[in-house]
Amino acid sequence: MYFIQTPKQVWMIWQRDHMVRRIYLTDQHSETVKPAWFGESIGHYENGDTLVIDTIGLSTKNSYIDNFRTPHTGKLHVVERFTIDKDGKGLTAVATVEDPDTFNAPLTMQQHW
């Protein structure tokens, strides 16, 4: 996985399947969000070292929250925090998933590379 940053966007590119996700470095989501595979993601930096990505508008068609094929509704809201380890050799992502029509409480997941 690669991250490429421009002044207005961060691109996440997966080498294995050539998928590209765009995170817009704007202040707020669009007024009308069209559902899409990656949804609409906006981002900002916290403390200079953590990329925070807020995503809504994730398509419900053939889309699942996890490898157990847990479905979700159009109300899915995901907040991710990507932080590079202090030694620069690792990356940690913490995702908080909220969907009031699917879960009773927020779900938090973590991945380390």
C-alpha positions as CSV (number, residue, x, y, z in Angstrom):
1,M,0.0,0.0,0.0
2,Y,1.3,3.4,-0.9
3,F,0.2,6.9,0.3
4,I,0.7,9.9,-2.1
5,Q,-0.1,13.3,-0.8
6,T,-0.9,16.4,-2.9
7,P,-1.9,19.8,-1.4
8,K,-5.7,18.9,-1.7
9,Q,-5.8,15.1,-1.6
10,V,-4.2,12.0,-0.1
11,W,-4.2,8.9,-2.4
12,M,-4.1,5.4,-1.0
13,I,-3.0,2.9,-3.6
14,W,-3.0,-0.8,-3.2
15,Q,-0.4,-2.5,-5.4
16,R,-2.0,-5.9,-5.3
17,D,-5.3,-5.0,-7.0
18,H,-4.5,-1.4,-8.3
19,M,-7.3,0.2,-6.3
20,V,-7.1,3.9,-5.5
21,R,-8.8,5.7,-2.7
22,R,-8.9,9.5,-2.6
23,I,-9.1,11.4,0.7
24,Y,-10.0,15.0,0.2
25,L,-8.3,17.5,2.5
26,T,-11.3,19.7,2.9
27,D,-13.3,20.9,5.9
28,Q,-16.6,19.1,5.4
29,H,-18.5,16.5,3.3
30,S,-20.5,17.4,0.2
31,E,-24.1,18.4,0.8
32,T,-25.2,15.5,-1.4
33,V,-23.0,12.3,-1.2
34,K,-23.5,9.7,-3.9
35,P,-22.9,6.2,-2.5
36,A,-19.6,4.7,-3.8
37,W,-17.3,1.8,-3.1
38,F,-14.9,3.9,-1.0
39,G,-17.6,6.5,-0.1
40,E,-16.6,10.1,0.4
41,S,-13.6,10.6,2.6
42,I,-12.3,13.8,4.0
43,G,-9.2,14.1,6.0
44,H,-7.0,16.2,8.2
45,Y,-3.9,15.8,10.4
46,E,-4.0,15.8,14.2
47,N,-0.8,16.6,16.1
48,G,1.1,16.7,12.8
49,D,1.5,12.9,12.7
50,T,-1.9,11.3,12.5
51,L,-4.0,11.3,9.4
52,V,-7.7,11.3,10.4
53,I,-10.1,10.2,7.7
54,D,-13.9,10.6,8.0
55,T,-15.9,8.6,5.6
56,I,-19.6,8.5,4.7
57,G,-21.6,7.4,1.7
58,L,-20.3,3.9,1.5
59,S,-22.2,1.8,-1.0
60,T,-24.3,-1.1,0.4
61,K,-24.1,-3.2,-2.8
62,N,-21.6,-6.1,-2.3
63,S,-20.0,-4.2,0.6
64,Y,-19.3,-5.6,4.0
65,I,-17.7,-4.4,7.2
66,D,-15.4,-7.4,7.7
67,N,-14.3,-10.7,6.3
68,F,-17.3,-12.4,8.0
69,R,-19.5,-10.5,5.5
70,T,-21.2,-8.4,8.1
71,P,-23.6,-6.1,6.1
72,H,-24.2,-2.4,6.8
73,T,-26.7,0.3,5.9
74,G,-26.3,3.6,4.1
75,K,-25.9,5.2,7.6
76,L,-22.4,3.7,8.0
77,H,-19.9,6.3,9.3
78,V,-16.2,5.4,9.6
79,V,-13.4,7.4,11.2
80,E,-9.8,6.1,10.7
81,R,-6.6,7.3,12.3
82,F,-3.3,6.4,10.6
83,T,-0.2,6.9,12.6
84,I,3.4,6.1,11.6
85,D,5.3,4.5,14.5
86,K,7.9,6.6,16.3
87,D,10.8,4.6,14.8
88,G,9.3,5.0,11.3
89,K,9.2,1.3,10.6
90,G,5.4,0.6,11.1
91,L,2.0,2.1,10.4
92,T,-1.0,1.7,12.7
93,A,-4.6,2.3,11.6
94,V,-7.5,2.5,14.1
95,A,-11.0,2.5,12.6
96,T,-14.2,3.4,14.5
97,V,-17.3,2.1,12.7
98,E,-20.8,3.4,13.5
99,D,-24.0,2.3,12.0
100,P,-27.1,2.7,14.2
101,D,-29.1,0.3,12.1
102,T,-26.5,-2.4,12.3
103,F,-24.7,-2.1,15.7
104,N,-25.8,-1.2,19.2
105,A,-22.5,0.6,19.8
106,P,-19.5,1.8,17.8
107,L,-17.1,-0.9,16.7
108,T,-13.3,-0.2,16.9
109,M,-10.8,-2.1,14.9
110,Q,-7.0,-1.9,14.7
111,Q,-4.5,-2.9,12.0
112,H,-0.7,-2.7,12.2
113,W,1.7,-3.0,9.2
